[in-house]
Every structure is written in C-alpha cells, then in structure tokens.
Amino acid sequence: MGIAEKLALGLGAKLDGNVFDTQKEDKNKKEEKQIILAKDKHRLVFSFEKRNGKPVTVIGKFQVEDEKRKEILKLLKTKLACGGSIKDESIEIQGDLKDKIRIILVDNGWKFKN
C-alpha cells in the first residue's frame, strides 16, 4: 500500500485542530472557591509555635483576598518592627507578640475568638 492509498483511507496523523490539544491537565489541582468574609464576621485565632528554637505567632484564618492579606501583614510588620509571612490563609509573625497583635487588629475592626 502506497502513501497515496494510506492518505485516501485516512491513516496517519490528523493535521487539523490546535497544536495544544494534547496538553495534559493537572488533575491534582482543584479549583477552590475562596470564601470572603467581612472583618466583623471573622473569628481569628492565635497559635504559638517554636521553630528552630525561635517563637512564631500564627494568626488565622483570614478569609479575605490575597491583596488584603498582604496589607494586613505589611501593617503588622511596620507597627511591630518584626518579620512575617503569609502561609495559606494564615499570617505568621516572628516573635511572641500576641497581645500587641490583638490590640492592632482590634483597632482595625477585626474580631477574635475568646
């Protein structure tokens, strides 16, 4: 069977369609819809951890947009003169600063679990 006959029968690669049709989708990655709550609806919780012998205060769970979470982190870092980062929906602050953090966030309208 020659090349012309194979092409006439439809054998071979399909040349129509998009080049990116064969890309694999990441099956493990799930679309999570983030629930966004108002400040007064939050009930924030503190947890205290020691990492490499150093204290870390974890505040969470902030159910707000990423930009708002970054603003809160920046506010805390500048007011407290300490380092910090965002992990998932929580904010981690270096040091045992629970009381000071509570005062700053309550002044900005956030509520805590008792």
Biopython code that builds the backbone (N, CA, C, O; Angstrom):
import numpy as np
from Bio.PDB.StructureBuilder import StructureBuilder

atoms = [
    (1, "MET", "N", (0.850, -1.161, 0.000)),
    (1, "MET", "CA", (0.000, 0.000, 0.000)),
    (1, "MET", "C", (0.902, 1.231, 0.000)),
    (1, "MET", "O", (1.808, 1.349, 0.824)),
    (2, "GLY", "N", (0.649, 2.125, -0.911)),
    (2, "GLY", "CA", (1.462, 3.322, -1.042)),
    (2, "GLY", "C", (0.968, 4.452, -0.150)),
    (2, "GLY", "O", (-0.061, 4.343, 0.516)),
    (3, "ILE", "N", (1.722, 5.523, -0.158)),
    (3, "ILE", "CA", (1.394, 6.689, 0.666)),
    (3, "ILE", "C", (0.066, 7.298, 0.237)),
    (3, "ILE", "O", (-0.741, 7.692, 1.079)),
    (4, "ALA", "N", (-0.159, 7.376, -1.046)),
    (4, "ALA", "CA", (-1.404, 7.968, -1.540)),
    (4, "ALA", "C", (-2.618, 7.160, -1.083)),
    (4, "ALA", "O", (-3.656, 7.728, -0.742)),
    (5, "GLU", "N", (-2.485, 5.841, -1.077)),
    (5, "GLU", "CA", (-3.595, 4.998, -0.649)),
    (5, "GLU", "C", (-3.860, 5.148, 0.848)),
    (5, "GLU", "O", (-5.018, 5.161, 1.265)),
    (6, "LYS", "N", (-2.784, 5.264, 1.681)),
    (6, "LYS", "CA", (-2.942, 5.444, 3.129)),
    (6, "LYS", "C", (-3.637, 6.760, 3.438)),
    (6, "LYS", "O", (-4.506, 6.829, 4.307)),
    (7, "LEU", "N", (-3.242, 7.807, 2.714)),
    (7, "LEU", "CA", (-3.867, 9.107, 2.939)),
    (7, "LEU", "C", (-5.327, 9.096, 2.514)),
    (7, "LEU", "O", (-6.162, 9.749, 3.141)),
    (8, "ALA", "N", (-5.634, 8.370, 1.469)),
    (8, "ALA", "CA", (-7.008, 8.290, 0.994)),
    (8, "ALA", "C", (-7.888, 7.536, 1.992)),
    (8, "ALA", "O", (-9.074, 7.842, 2.121)),
    (9, "LEU", "N", (-7.321, 6.555, 2.700)),
    (9, "LEU", "CA", (-8.076, 5.777, 3.678)),
    (9, "LEU", "C", (-8.180, 6.496, 5.032)),
    (9, "LEU", "O", (-8.940, 6.064, 5.899)),
    (10, "GLY", "N", (-7.430, 7.580, 5.222)),
    (10, "GLY", "CA", (-7.495, 8.326, 6.474)),
    (10, "GLY", "C", (-6.482, 7.854, 7.501)),
    (10, "GLY", "O", (-6.577, 8.218, 8.673)),
    (11, "LEU", "N", (-5.524, 7.059, 7.084)),
    (11, "LEU", "CA", (-4.500, 6.614, 8.017)),
    (11, "LEU", "C", (-3.449, 7.707, 8.183)),
    (11, "LEU", "O", (-3.185, 8.466, 7.250)),
    (12, "GLY", "N", (-2.860, 7.784, 9.352)),
    (12, "GLY", "CA", (-1.822, 8.782, 9.584)),
    (12, "GLY", "C", (-2.284, 9.823, 10.592)),
    (12, "GLY", "O", (-3.352, 9.703, 11.192)),
    (13, "ALA", "N", (-1.469, 10.829, 10.761)),
    (13, "ALA", "CA", (-1.745, 11.877, 11.749)),
    (13, "ALA", "C", (-2.799, 12.835, 11.241)),
    (13, "ALA", "O", (-2.867, 13.137, 10.049)),
    (14, "LYS", "N", (-3.610, 13.303, 12.149)),
    (14, "LYS", "CA", (-4.578, 14.329, 11.798)),
    (14, "LYS", "C", (-3.872, 15.673, 11.879)),
    (14, "LYS", "O", (-3.189, 15.966, 12.861)),
    (15, "LEU", "N", (-4.036, 16.467, 10.870)),
    (15, "LEU", "CA", (-3.337, 17.741, 10.821)),
    (15, "LEU", "C", (-4.242, 18.920, 11.165)),
    (15, "LEU", "O", (-3.791, 20.064, 11.199)),
    (16, "ASP", "N", (-5.500, 18.644, 11.415)),
    (16, "ASP", "CA", (-6.391, 19.752, 11.759)),
    (16, "ASP", "C", (-6.450, 19.904, 13.287)),
    (16, "ASP", "O", (-6.039, 19.003, 14.018)),
    (17, "GLY", "N", (-6.948, 21.013, 13.749)),
    (17, "GLY", "CA", (-7.062, 21.247, 15.184)),
    (17, "GLY", "C", (-5.929, 22.114, 15.701)),
    (17, "GLY", "O", (-5.080, 22.575, 14.938)),
    (18, "ASN", "N", (-5.929, 22.324, 16.983)),
    (18, "ASN", "CA", (-4.963, 23.188, 17.649)),
    (18, "ASN", "C", (-3.718, 22.390, 18.028)),
    (18, "ASN", "O", (-3.806, 21.195, 18.309)),
    (19, "VAL", "N", (-2.579, 23.040, 18.036)),
    (19, "VAL", "CA", (-1.324, 22.395, 18.399)),
    (19, "VAL", "C", (-1.350, 21.965, 19.862)),
    (19, "VAL", "O", (-0.718, 20.976, 20.232)),
    (20, "PHE", "N", (-2.082, 22.709, 20.695)),
    (20, "PHE", "CA", (-2.073, 22.475, 22.131)),
    (20, "PHE", "C", (-3.179, 21.529, 22.594)),
    (20, "PHE", "O", (-3.468, 21.458, 23.789)),
    (21, "ASP", "N", (-3.799, 20.805, 21.668)),
    (21, "ASP", "CA", (-4.881, 19.897, 22.033)),
    (21, "ASP", "C", (-4.407, 18.752, 22.917)),
    (21, "ASP", "O", (-5.208, 18.183, 23.659)),
    (22, "THR", "N", (-3.144, 18.404, 22.858)),
    (22, "THR", "CA", (-2.657, 17.244, 23.587)),
    (22, "THR", "C", (-2.076, 17.577, 24.950)),
    (22, "THR", "O", (-1.541, 16.689, 25.614)),
    (23, "GLN", "N", (-2.163, 18.836, 25.394)),
    (23, "GLN", "CA", (-1.630, 19.179, 26.713)),
    (23, "GLN", "C", (-2.444, 18.486, 27.790)),
    (23, "GLN", "O", (-3.670, 18.402, 27.716)),
    (24, "LYS", "N", (-1.728, 17.990, 28.798)),
    (24, "LYS", "CA", (-2.391, 17.308, 29.897)),
    (24, "LYS", "C", (-2.819, 18.336, 30.941)),
    (24, "LYS", "O", (-2.085, 19.277, 31.245)),
    (25, "GLU", "N", (-3.989, 18.142, 31.469)),
    (25, "GLU", "CA", (-4.484, 18.999, 32.544)),
    (25, "GLU", "C", (-3.973, 18.435, 33.863)),
    (25, "GLU", "O", (-3.860, 17.221, 34.028)),
    (26, "ASP", "N", (-3.671, 19.309, 34.780)),
    (26, "ASP", "CA", (-3.231, 18.880, 36.098)),
    (26, "ASP", "C", (-4.458, 18.411, 36.878)),
    (26, "ASP", "O", (-5.274, 19.219, 37.321)),
    (27, "LYS", "N", (-4.573, 17.107, 37.036)),
    (27, "LYS", "CA", (-5.759, 16.544, 37.675)),
    (27, "LYS", "C", (-5.760, 16.770, 39.178)),
    (27, "LYS", "O", (-6.823, 16.822, 39.798)),
    (28, "ASN", "N", (-4.568, 16.906, 39.775)),
    (28, "ASN", "CA", (-4.489, 17.093, 41.217)),
    (28, "ASN", "C", (-4.857, 18.509, 41.636)),
    (28, "ASN", "O", (-5.263, 18.732, 42.777)),
    (29, "LYS", "N", (-4.721, 19.454, 40.737)),
    (29, "LYS", "CA", (-5.008, 20.848, 41.064)),
    (29, "LYS", "C", (-6.515, 21.067, 41.007)),
    (29, "LYS", "O", (-7.146, 20.863, 39.970)),
    (30, "LYS", "N", (-7.071, 21.477, 42.119)),
    (30, "LYS", "CA", (-8.509, 21.679, 42.190)),
    (30, "LYS", "C", (-8.794, 23.165, 42.289)),
    (30, "LYS", "O", (-8.055, 23.914, 42.929)),
    (31, "GLU", "N", (-9.855, 23.574, 41.658)),
    (31, "GLU", "CA", (-10.300, 24.960, 41.757)),
    (31, "GLU", "C", (-11.035, 25.114, 43.075)),
    (31, "GLU", "O", (-12.111, 24.548, 43.268)),
    (32, "GLU", "N", (-10.448, 25.882, 43.977)),
    (32, "GLU", "CA", (-11.097, 26.133, 45.251)),
    (32, "GLU", "C", (-11.666, 27.535, 45.231)),
    (32, "GLU", "O", (-10.975, 28.505, 44.922)),
    (33, "LYS", "N", (-12.921, 27.617, 45.562)),
    (33, "LYS", "CA", (-13.534, 28.930, 45.646)),
    (33, "LYS", "C", (-13.270, 29.475, 47.037)),
    (33, "LYS", "O", (-13.635, 28.861, 48.040)),
    (34, "GLN", "N", (-12.637, 30.625, 47.084)),
    (34, "GLN", "CA", (-12.291, 31.225, 48.356)),
    (34, "GLN", "C", (-13.500, 31.984, 48.895)),
    (34, "GLN", "O", (-14.079, 32.830, 48.214)),
    (35, "ILE", "N", (-13.864, 31.664, 50.125)),
    (35, "ILE", "CA", (-14.969, 32.353, 50.773)),
    (35, "ILE", "C", (-14.420, 33.629, 51.385)),
    (35, "ILE", "O", (-13.475, 33.595, 52.173)),
    (36, "ILE", "N", (-15.015, 34.750, 51.020)),
    (36, "ILE", "CA", (-14.551, 36.041, 51.511)),
    (36, "ILE", "C", (-15.561, 36.557, 52.529)),
    (36, "ILE", "O", (-16.750, 36.692, 52.239)),
    (37, "LEU", "N", (-15.057, 36.842, 53.734)),
    (37, "LEU", "CA", (-15.901, 37.336, 54.810)),
    (37, "LEU", "C", (-15.543, 38.772, 55.153)),
    (37, "LEU", "O", (-14.429, 39.226, 54.891)),
    (38, "ALA", "N", (-16.495, 39.482, 55.742)),
    (38, "ALA", "CA", (-16.238, 40.843, 56.217)),
    (38, "ALA", "C", (-15.423, 40.779, 57.508)),
    (38, "ALA", "O", (-15.366, 39.739, 58.164)),
    (39, "LYS", "N", (-14.792, 41.902, 57.866)),
    (39, "LYS", "CA", (-13.950, 41.949, 59.066)),
    (39, "LYS", "C", (-14.704, 41.502, 60.312)),
    (39, "LYS", "O", (-14.182, 40.729, 61.116)),
    (40, "ASP", "N", (-15.934, 41.990, 60.470)),
    (40, "ASP", "CA", (-16.674, 41.687, 61.695)),
    (40, "ASP", "C", (-17.202, 40.252, 61.738)),
    (40, "ASP", "O", (-17.665, 39.809, 62.789)),
    (41, "LYS", "N", (-17.145, 39.522, 60.640)),
    (41, "LYS", "CA", (-17.593, 38.130, 60.596)),
    (41, "LYS", "C", (-16.464, 37.156, 60.931)),
    (41, "LYS", "O", (-16.722, 35.987, 61.221)),
    (42, "HIS", "N", (-15.229, 37.619, 60.894)),
    (42, "HIS", "CA", (-14.086, 36.763, 61.193)),
    (42, "HIS", "C", (-14.015, 36.467, 62.687)),
    (42, "HIS", "O", (-14.408, 37.288, 63.516)),
    (43, "ARG", "N", (-13.518, 35.305, 63.010)),
    (43, "ARG", "CA", (-13.181, 34.948, 64.380)),
    (43, "ARG", "C", (-11.753, 34.411, 64.327)),
    (43, "ARG", "O", (-11.527, 33.212, 64.168)),
    (44, "LEU", "N", (-10.800, 35.326, 64.463)),
    (44, "LEU", "CA", (-9.392, 34.967, 64.329)),
    (44, "LEU", "C", (-8.904, 34.227, 65.569)),
    (44, "LEU", "O", (-9.402, 34.444, 66.674)),
    (45, "VAL", "N", (-7.929, 33.355, 65.371)),
    (45, "VAL", "CA", (-7.377, 32.545, 66.445)),
    (45, "VAL", "C", (-5.858, 32.659, 66.412)),
    (45, "VAL", "O", (-5.251, 32.698, 65.342)),
    (46, "PHE", "N", (-5.252, 32.711, 67.594)),
    (46, "PHE", "CA", (-3.798, 32.717, 67.708)),
    (46, "PHE", "C", (-3.306, 31.307, 67.980)),
    (46, "PHE", "O", (-3.971, 30.521, 68.655)),
    (47, "SER", "N", (-2.136, 30.999, 67.448)),
    (47, "SER", "CA", (-1.425, 29.798, 67.875)),
    (47, "SER", "C", (0.047, 30.168, 67.978)),
    (47, "SER", "O", (0.551, 31.000, 67.225)),
    (48, "PHE", "N", (0.717, 29.539, 68.917)),
    (48, "PHE", "CA", (2.118, 29.846, 69.186)),
    (48, "PHE", "C", (2.948, 28.611, 68.878)),
    (48, "PHE", "O", (2.629, 27.509, 69.324)),
    (49, "GLU", "N", (4.015, 28.803, 68.111)),
    (49, "GLU", "CA", (4.891, 27.689, 67.747)),
    (49, "GLU", "C", (6.337, 28.095, 67.967)),
    (49, "GLU", "O", (6.673, 29.279, 67.989)),
    (50, "LYS", "N", (7.180, 27.094, 68.130)),
    (50, "LYS", "CA", (8.621, 27.343, 68.182)),
    (50, "LYS", "C", (9.234, 26.639, 66.990)),
    (50, "LYS", "O", (9.038, 25.440, 66.790)),
    (51, "ARG", "N", (9.973, 27.393, 66.205)),
    (51, "ARG", "CA", (10.650, 26.832, 65.036)),
    (51, "ARG", "C", (12.126, 27.144, 65.145)),
    (51, "ARG", "O", (12.527, 28.306, 65.202)),
    (52, "ASN", "N", (12.919, 26.106, 65.174)),
    (52, "ASN", "CA", (14.367, 26.239, 65.352)),
    (52, "ASN", "C", (14.689, 27.030, 66.614)),
    (52, "ASN", "O", (15.639, 27.813, 66.634)),
    (53, "GLY", "N", (13.904, 26.828, 67.660)),
    (53, "GLY", "CA", (14.130, 27.498, 68.930)),
    (53, "GLY", "C", (13.647, 28.934, 68.980)),
    (53, "GLY", "O", (13.853, 29.619, 69.982)),
    (54, "LYS", "N", (13.012, 29.399, 67.923)),
    (54, "LYS", "CA", (12.548, 30.790, 67.882)),
    (54, "LYS", "C", (11.021, 30.819, 67.894)),
    (54, "LYS", "O", (10.378, 29.979, 67.265)),
    (55, "PRO", "N", (10.437, 31.788, 68.611)),
    (55, "PRO", "CA", (8.975, 31.850, 68.697)),
    (55, "PRO", "C", (8.331, 32.407, 67.427)),
    (55, "PRO", "O", (8.861, 33.321, 66.796)),
    (56, "VAL", "N", (7.187, 31.842, 67.068)),
    (56, "VAL", "CA", (6.410, 32.299, 65.914)),
    (56, "VAL", "C", (4.945, 32.366, 66.337)),
    (56, "VAL", "O", (4.409, 31.406, 66.889)),
    (57, "THR", "N", (4.303, 33.496, 66.077)),
    (57, "THR", "CA", (2.881, 33.663, 66.356)),
    (57, "THR", "C", (2.121, 33.514, 65.041)),
    (57, "THR", "O", (2.392, 34.229, 64.076)),
    (58, "VAL", "N", (1.173, 32.585, 65.009)),
    (58, "VAL", "CA", (0.375, 32.338, 63.806)),
    (58, "VAL", "C", (-1.034, 32.871, 64.061)),
    (58, "VAL", "O", (-1.670, 32.523, 65.056)),
    (59, "ILE", "N", (-1.511, 33.719, 63.150)),
    (59, "ILE", "CA", (-2.839, 34.304, 63.253)),
    (59, "ILE", "C", (-3.654, 33.808, 62.066)),
    (59, "ILE", "O", (-3.183, 33.858, 60.930)),
    (60, "GLY", "N", (-4.827, 33.346, 62.307)),
    (60, "GLY", "CA", (-5.619, 32.906, 61.167)),
    (60, "GLY", "C", (-7.000, 32.532, 61.621)),
    (60, "GLY", "O", (-7.308, 32.471, 62.811)),
    (61, "LYS", "N", (-7.723, 32.312, 60.743)),
    (61, "LYS", "CA", (-7.733, 32.095, 59.322)),
    (61, "LYS", "C", (-8.352, 33.330, 58.685)),
    (61, "LYS", "O", (-9.526, 33.622, 58.912)),
    (62, "PHE", "N", (-7.574, 34.056, 57.889)),
    (62, "PHE", "CA", (-8.046, 35.260, 57.214)),
    (62, "PHE", "C", (-8.719, 34.855, 55.910)),
    (62, "PHE", "O", (-8.045, 34.413, 54.980)),
    (63, "GLN", "N", (-10.023, 34.997, 55.830)),
    (63, "GLN", "CA", (-10.760, 34.645, 54.616)),
    (63, "GLN", "C", (-11.052, 35.917, 53.833)),
    (63, "GLN", "O", (-12.195, 36.357, 53.714)),
    (64, "VAL", "N", (-9.976, 36.491, 53.304)),
    (64, "VAL", "CA", (-10.058, 37.718, 52.508)),
    (64, "VAL", "C", (-9.229, 37.531, 51.249)),
    (64, "VAL", "O", (-8.568, 36.506, 51.083)),
    (65, "GLU", "N", (-9.261, 38.519, 50.361)),
    (65, "GLU", "CA", (-8.461, 38.450, 49.145)),
    (65, "GLU", "C", (-6.976, 38.489, 49.505)),
    (65, "GLU", "O", (-6.602, 38.938, 50.588)),
    (66, "ASP", "N", (-6.141, 38.015, 48.589)),
    (66, "ASP", "CA", (-4.698, 37.993, 48.815)),
    (66, "ASP", "C", (-4.142, 39.390, 49.044)),
    (66, "ASP", "O", (-3.254, 39.577, 49.876)),
    (67, "GLU", "N", (-4.653, 40.368, 48.316)),
    (67, "GLU", "CA", (-4.154, 41.741, 48.461)),
    (67, "GLU", "C", (-4.439, 42.278, 49.862)),
    (67, "GLU", "O", (-3.590, 42.942, 50.456)),
    (68, "LYS", "N", (-5.613, 41.996, 50.383)),
    (68, "LYS", "CA", (-5.981, 42.452, 51.729)),
    (68, "LYS", "C", (-5.103, 41.774, 52.773)),
    (68, "LYS", "O", (-4.685, 42.404, 53.744)),
    (69, "ARG", "N", (-4.824, 40.481, 52.569)),
    (69, "ARG", "CA", (-3.953, 39.746, 53.489)),
    (69, "ARG", "C", (-2.552, 40.344, 53.487)),
    (69, "ARG", "O", (-1.913, 40.432, 54.536)),
    (70, "LYS", "N", (-2.069, 40.757, 52.313)),
    (70, "LYS", "CA", (-0.749, 41.391, 52.220)),
    (70, "LYS", "C", (-0.736, 42.737, 52.930)),
    (70, "LYS", "O", (0.258, 43.098, 53.561)),
    (71, "GLU", "N", (-1.845, 43.488, 52.829)),
    (71, "GLU", "CA", (-1.934, 44.778, 53.524)),
    (71, "GLU", "C", (-1.882, 44.592, 55.035)),
    (71, "GLU", "O", (-1.225, 45.361, 55.736)),
    (72, "ILE", "N", (-2.574, 43.570, 55.538)),
    (72, "ILE", "CA", (-2.576, 43.297, 56.975)),
    (72, "ILE", "C", (-1.176, 42.920, 57.437)),
    (72, "ILE", "O", (-0.716, 43.393, 58.477)),
    (73, "LEU", "N", (-0.497, 42.074, 56.672)),
    (73, "LEU", "CA", (0.865, 41.673, 57.017)),
    (73, "LEU", "C", (1.792, 42.875, 57.045)),
    (73, "LEU", "O", (2.602, 43.013, 57.961)),
    (74, "LYS", "N", (1.681, 43.741, 56.056)),
    (74, "LYS", "CA", (2.532, 44.931, 55.999)),
    (74, "LYS", "C", (2.272, 45.839, 57.197)),
    (74, "LYS", "O", (3.212, 46.376, 57.783)),
    (75, "LEU", "N", (1.002, 46.013, 57.566)),
    (75, "LEU", "CA", (0.645, 46.825, 58.726)),
    (75, "LEU", "C", (1.285, 46.270, 59.995)),
    (75, "LEU", "O", (1.882, 47.015, 60.772)),
    (76, "LEU", "N", (1.160, 44.959, 60.203)),
    (76, "LEU", "CA", (1.722, 44.341, 61.403)),
    (76, "LEU", "C", (3.240, 44.426, 61.429)),
    (76, "LEU", "O", (3.831, 44.707, 62.472)),
    (77, "LYS", "N", (3.868, 44.187, 60.293)),
    (77, "LYS", "CA", (5.331, 44.223, 60.247)),
    (77, "LYS", "C", (5.868, 45.620, 60.521)),
    (77, "LYS", "O", (6.900, 45.761, 61.177)),
    (78, "THR", "N", (5.188, 46.658, 60.029)),
    (78, "THR", "CA", (5.678, 48.020, 60.260)),
    (78, "THR", "C", (5.393, 48.477, 61.687)),
    (78, "THR", "O", (6.236, 49.130, 62.302)),
    (79, "LYS", "N", (4.216, 48.144, 62.226)),
    (79, "LYS", "CA", (3.878, 48.565, 63.592)),
    (79, "LYS", "C", (4.716, 47.839, 64.637)),
    (79, "LYS", "O", (5.078, 48.425, 65.657)),
    (80, "LEU", "N", (5.027, 46.572, 64.390)),
    (80, "LEU", "CA", (5.724, 45.758, 65.384)),
    (80, "LEU", "C", (7.224, 45.644, 65.133)),
    (80, "LEU", "O", (7.949, 45.107, 65.970)),
    (81, "ALA", "N", (7.693, 46.137, 64.006)),
    (81, "ALA", "CA", (9.116, 46.063, 63.639)),
    (81, "ALA", "C", (9.630, 44.629, 63.737)),
    (81, "ALA", "O", (10.614, 44.351, 64.422)),
    (82, "CYS", "N", (8.944, 43.729, 63.039)),
    (82, "CYS", "CA", (9.347, 42.328, 63.051)),
    (82, "CYS", "C", (9.122, 41.736, 61.666)),
    (82, "CYS", "O", (8.560, 42.386, 60.785)),
    (83, "GLY", "N", (9.559, 40.517, 61.487)),
    (83, "GLY", "CA", (9.375, 39.833, 60.213)),
    (83, "GLY", "C", (8.089, 39.029, 60.225)),
    (83, "GLY", "O", (7.523, 38.754, 61.282)),
    (84, "GLY", "N", (7.643, 38.662, 59.057)),
    (84, "GLY", "CA", (6.434, 37.855, 58.967)),
    (84, "GLY", "C", (6.218, 37.354, 57.555)),
    (84, "GLY", "O", (6.873, 37.801, 56.613)),
    (85, "SER", "N", (5.291, 36.422, 57.421)),
    (85, "SER", "CA", (4.978, 35.878, 56.100)),
    (85, "SER", "C", (3.537, 35.385, 56.078)),
    (85, "SER", "O", (2.870, 35.294, 57.108)),
    (86, "ILE", "N", (3.079, 35.070, 54.866)),
    (86, "ILE", "CA", (1.733, 34.541, 54.670)),
    (86, "ILE", "C", (1.859, 33.074, 54.282)),
    (86, "ILE", "O", (2.575, 32.734, 53.340)),
    (87, "LYS", "N", (1.168, 32.215, 55.005)),
    (87, "LYS", "CA", (1.115, 30.787, 54.691)),
    (87, "LYS", "C", (-0.346, 30.396, 54.582)),
    (87, "LYS", "O", (-1.095, 30.498, 55.553)),
    (88, "ASP", "N", (-0.749, 29.953, 53.415)),
    (88, "ASP", "CA", (-2.140, 29.588, 53.141)),
    (88, "ASP", "C", (-3.059, 30.750, 53.499)),
    (88, "ASP", "O", (-2.975, 31.810, 52.879)),
    (89, "GLU", "N", (-3.930, 30.573, 54.482)),
    (89, "GLU", "CA", (-4.847, 31.646, 54.873)),
    (89, "GLU", "C", (-4.445, 32.258, 56.209)),
    (89, "GLU", "O", (-5.226, 32.996, 56.810)),
    (90, "SER", "N", (-3.237, 31.962, 56.679)),
    (90, "SER", "CA", (-2.761, 32.460, 57.963)),
    (90, "SER", "C", (-1.606, 33.429, 57.772)),
    (90, "SER", "O", (-0.955, 33.450, 56.727)),
    (91, "ILE", "N", (-1.365, 34.229, 58.802)),
    (91, "ILE", "CA", (-0.220, 35.139, 58.817)),
    (91, "ILE", "C", (0.691, 34.699, 59.948)),
    (91, "ILE", "O", (0.235, 34.471, 61.069)),
    (92, "GLU", "N", (1.987, 34.579, 59.654)),
    (92, "GLU", "CA", (2.973, 34.191, 60.652)),
    (92, "GLU", "C", (3.845, 35.392, 60.968)),
    (92, "GLU", "O", (4.392, 36.028, 60.067)),
    (93, "ILE", "N", (3.970, 35.699, 62.255)),
    (93, "ILE", "CA", (4.775, 36.821, 62.720)),
    (93, "ILE", "C", (5.885, 36.269, 63.601)),
    (93, "ILE", "O", (5.639, 35.419, 64.457)),
    (94, "GLN", "N", (7.100, 36.748, 63.395)),
    (94, "GLN", "CA", (8.237, 36.297, 64.187)),
    (94, "GLN", "C", (8.173, 36.923, 65.572)),
    (94, "GLN", "O", (8.079, 38.142, 65.714)),
    (95, "GLY", "N", (8.224, 36.073, 66.584)),
    (95, "GLY", "CA", (8.203, 36.548, 67.958)),
    (95, "GLY", "C", (6.890, 36.230, 68.645)),
    (95, "GLY", "O", (5.903, 35.876, 67.999)),
    (96, "ASP", "N", (6.893, 36.361, 69.973)),
    (96, "ASP", "CA", (5.696, 36.132, 70.777)),
    (96, "ASP", "C", (5.033, 37.480, 71.019)),
    (96, "ASP", "O", (5.263, 38.111, 72.051)),
    (97, "LEU", "N", (4.216, 37.924, 70.075)),
    (97, "LEU", "CA", (3.639, 39.267, 70.098)),
    (97, "LEU", "C", (2.114, 39.233, 70.112)),
    (97, "LEU", "O", (1.464, 40.121, 69.559)),
    (98, "LYS", "N", (1.551, 38.220, 70.737)),
    (98, "LYS", "CA", (0.102, 38.012, 70.706)),
    (98, "LYS", "C", (-0.672, 39.236, 71.199)),
    (98, "LYS", "O", (-1.622, 39.666, 70.545)),
    (99, "ASP", "N", (-0.284, 39.795, 72.330)),
    (99, "ASP", "CA", (-1.030, 40.920, 72.910)),
    (99, "ASP", "C", (-0.983, 42.156, 72.020)),
    (99, "ASP", "O", (-1.999, 42.821, 71.822)),
    (100, "LYS", "N", (0.182, 42.460, 71.488)),
    (100, "LYS", "CA", (0.328, 43.639, 70.628)),
    (100, "LYS", "C", (-0.439, 43.462, 69.316)),
    (100, "LYS", "O", (-1.061, 44.401, 68.818)),
    (101, "ILE", "N", (-0.387, 42.259, 68.769)),
    (101, "ILE", "CA", (-1.107, 41.977, 67.522)),
    (101, "ILE", "C", (-2.609, 42.124, 67.741)),
    (101, "ILE", "O", (-3.309, 42.698, 66.907)),
    (102, "ARG", "N", (-3.097, 41.607, 68.854)),
    (102, "ARG", "CA", (-4.528, 41.699, 69.159)),
    (102, "ARG", "C", (-4.969, 43.160, 69.230)),
    (102, "ARG", "O", (-6.017, 43.512, 68.688)),
    (103, "ILE", "N", (-4.186, 44.015, 69.890)),
    (103, "ILE", "CA", (-4.529, 45.437, 70.014)),
    (103, "ILE", "C", (-4.595, 46.098, 68.638)),
    (103, "ILE", "O", (-5.544, 46.824, 68.343)),
    (104, "ILE", "N", (-3.598, 45.850, 67.803)),
    (104, "ILE", "CA", (-3.545, 46.475, 66.473)),
    (104, "ILE", "C", (-4.725, 46.031, 65.613)),
    (104, "ILE", "O", (-5.370, 46.860, 64.970)),
    (105, "LEU", "N", (-5.012, 44.729, 65.597)),
    (105, "LEU", "CA", (-6.085, 44.221, 64.744)),
    (105, "LEU", "C", (-7.475, 44.603, 65.254)),
    (105, "LEU", "O", (-8.374, 44.854, 64.451)),
    (106, "VAL", "N", (-7.666, 44.652, 66.567)),
    (106, "VAL", "CA", (-8.962, 45.080, 67.111)),
    (106, "VAL", "C", (-9.202, 46.547, 66.771)),
    (106, "VAL", "O", (-10.330, 46.932, 66.464)),
    (107, "ASP", "N", (-8.156, 47.368, 66.823)),
    (107, "ASP", "CA", (-8.285, 48.781, 66.440)),
    (107, "ASP", "C", (-8.682, 48.928, 64.972)),
    (107, "ASP", "O", (-9.299, 49.924, 64.594)),
    (108, "ASN", "N", (-8.331, 47.943, 64.144)),
    (108, "ASN", "CA", (-8.670, 47.980, 62.720)),
    (108, "ASN", "C", (-9.970, 47.246, 62.398)),
    (108, "ASN", "O", (-10.307, 47.083, 61.225)),
    (109, "GLY", "N", (-10.704, 46.801, 63.416)),
    (109, "GLY", "CA", (-12.023, 46.222, 63.188)),
    (109, "GLY", "C", (-12.095, 44.708, 63.123)),
    (109, "GLY", "O", (-13.159, 44.174, 62.811)),
    (110, "TRP", "N", (-11.023, 43.996, 63.398)),
    (110, "TRP", "CA", (-11.034, 42.536, 63.360)),
    (110, "TRP", "C", (-11.503, 42.000, 64.705)),
    (110, "TRP", "O", (-11.321, 42.651, 65.734)),
    (111, "LYS", "N", (-12.109, 40.813, 64.700)),
    (111, "LYS", "CA", (-12.597, 40.195, 65.928)),
    (111, "LYS", "C", (-11.889, 38.868, 66.150)),
    (111, "LYS", "O", (-11.467, 38.202, 65.205)),
    (112, "PHE", "N", (-11.769, 38.496, 67.430)),
    (112, "PHE", "CA", (-11.067, 37.282, 67.811)),
    (112, "PHE", "C", (-11.985, 36.345, 68.571)),
    (112, "PHE", "O", (-12.963, 36.763, 69.191)),
    (113, "LYS", "N", (-11.645, 35.075, 68.506)),
    (113, "LYS", "CA", (-12.335, 34.078, 69.305)),
    (113, "LYS", "C", (-11.841, 34.229, 70.735)),
    (113, "LYS", "O", (-10.658, 34.495, 70.950)),
    (114, "ASN", "N", (-12.710, 34.067, 71.702)),
    (114, "ASN", "CA", (-12.284, 34.217, 73.105)),
    (114, "ASN", "C", (-11.664, 32.968, 73.631)),
    (114, "ASN", "O", (-11.253, 32.923, 74.790)),
]
sb = StructureBuilder()
sb.init_structure("model")
sb.init_model(0)
sb.init_chain("A")
sb.init_seg("    ")
for serial, (resi, resn, name, xyz) in enumerate(atoms, 1):
    if name == "N":
        sb.init_residue(resn, " ", resi, " ")
    sb.init_atom(name, np.array(xyz, "f"), 0.0, 1.0, " ", f" {name:<3s}", serial, name[0])
structure = sb.get_structure()
